[in-house]
Amino acid sequence: MKIRKCRREDLEDVCEIERMSFPYPYPKIIFYDYIEKLFFVAEEKEKIIGYIIADNERNLIVSIAVHPEYRNRGYGKKLMNHVLKFMKGKVFLQVRKSNKSAISFYHKMGFKEIKEIKKYYMNGEDAILMVKKIG
C-alpha cells in the first residue's frame, strides 16, 4: 500500500468511496476545495482504496474513509498516522453519534470525546467532538 497526495484525477474514485461510506456523502465540490490541503489517498496495486482530508489551519480531520472491501486491514490507521505527521497541537474531528465503528476507531487512534454537538448534521443527528494532542 502506498499513500500519496490526492490529485484531481483521483476525485471520481474518492467520491465513489465517499458514497459507499456515508449516508450523507459530501458533494464532489467539497473535495476540490481541499485538493491543496492535507488530502491523501491510499493506493493498492494502483487502485485508490481510501482517503483522508485534514485542514491544518483549523487543526481538523475533515474526512476519512476506506473502500468497504478493504476495511479492517489497517489502512485507516495508516492514513490517520500519515496525516497526523503534518499536524501539531490539538487536532479535532466530529463524528456522527450513531457511527459506533468510527468512534471506536478514533478511540484506538488516541482521540478523546470532549463534547456532544446537538443537531450538528443536516438530518438533525448529533455529533461527538473528539480531540487528540499531537506533539
URQUIFEN-V611165 format. One record per residue. N is the residue number from 1. BURIAL is + if it has 9 or more other C-alpha atoms within 8 Angstrom, else -. D_LAST is the distance of its C-alpha to the last C-alpha in whole Angstrom. Layout:
N:BURIAL:D_LAST ; N:BURIAL:D_LAST
//
This chain:
1:-:26 ; 2:-:25 ; 3:+:22 ; 4:-:23 ; 5:-:23 ; 6:+:25 ; 7:-:29 ; 8:-:31 ; 9:-:34 ; 10:+:31 ; 11:+:31 ; 12:-:35 ; 13:-:33 ; 14:+:30 ; 15:+:32 ; 16:-:34 ; 17:+:31 ; 18:+:30 ; 19:+:34 ; 20:-:34 ; 21:+:31 ; 22:-:31 ; 23:-:34 ; 24:-:33 ; 25:-:32 ; 26:-:30 ; 27:-:33 ; 28:-:33 ; 29:-:33 ; 30:-:29 ; 31:+:28 ; 32:-:29 ; 33:-:27 ; 34:+:24 ; 35:+:25 ; 36:-:24 ; 37:+:20 ; 38:+:18 ; 39:+:21 ; 40:+:21 ; 41:+:24 ; 42:+:24 ; 43:+:28 ; 44:+:30 ; 45:-:33 ; 46:-:33 ; 47:-:33 ; 48:+:30 ; 49:+:29 ; 50:+:26 ; 51:+:23 ; 52:+:20 ; 53:+:20 ; 54:+:17 ; 55:+:17 ; 56:+:14 ; 57:-:16 ; 58:-:16 ; 59:+:13 ; 60:+:15 ; 61:+:16 ; 62:+:20 ; 63:-:22 ; 64:+:22 ; 65:+:25 ; 66:+:26 ; 67:+:30 ; 68:-:32 ; 69:-:33 ; 70:+:30 ; 71:+:28 ; 72:-:27 ; 73:-:27 ; 74:-:23 ; 75:+:23 ; 76:+:21 ; 77:-:18 ; 78:-:18 ; 79:+:18 ; 80:+:15 ; 81:-:13 ; 82:+:14 ; 83:+:14 ; 84:+:10 ; 85:-:9 ; 86:-:11 ; 87:+:9 ; 88:+:6 ; 89:-:6 ; 90:+:9 ; 91:+:11 ; 92:+:14 ; 93:+:17 ; 94:-:21 ; 95:+:23 ; 96:+:27 ; 97:+:28 ; 98:-:30 ; 99:-:28 ; 100:-:27 ; 101:-:26 ; 102:-:23 ; 103:+:22 ; 104:-:22 ; 105:-:20 ; 106:+:18 ; 107:+:18 ; 108:-:18 ; 109:-:15 ; 110:-:13 ; 111:+:14 ; 112:+:16 ; 113:-:19 ; 114:-:19 ; 115:-:22 ; 116:-:25 ; 117:+:26 ; 118:-:30 ; 119:+:32 ; 120:+:29 ; 121:+:31 ; 122:-:34 ; 123:-:36 ; 124:-:35 ; 125:+:32 ; 126:+:30 ; 127:+:26 ; 128:+:23 ; 129:+:20 ; 130:+:17 ; 131:+:13 ; 132:+:10 ; 133:-:7 ; 134:+:4 ; 135:-:0
//
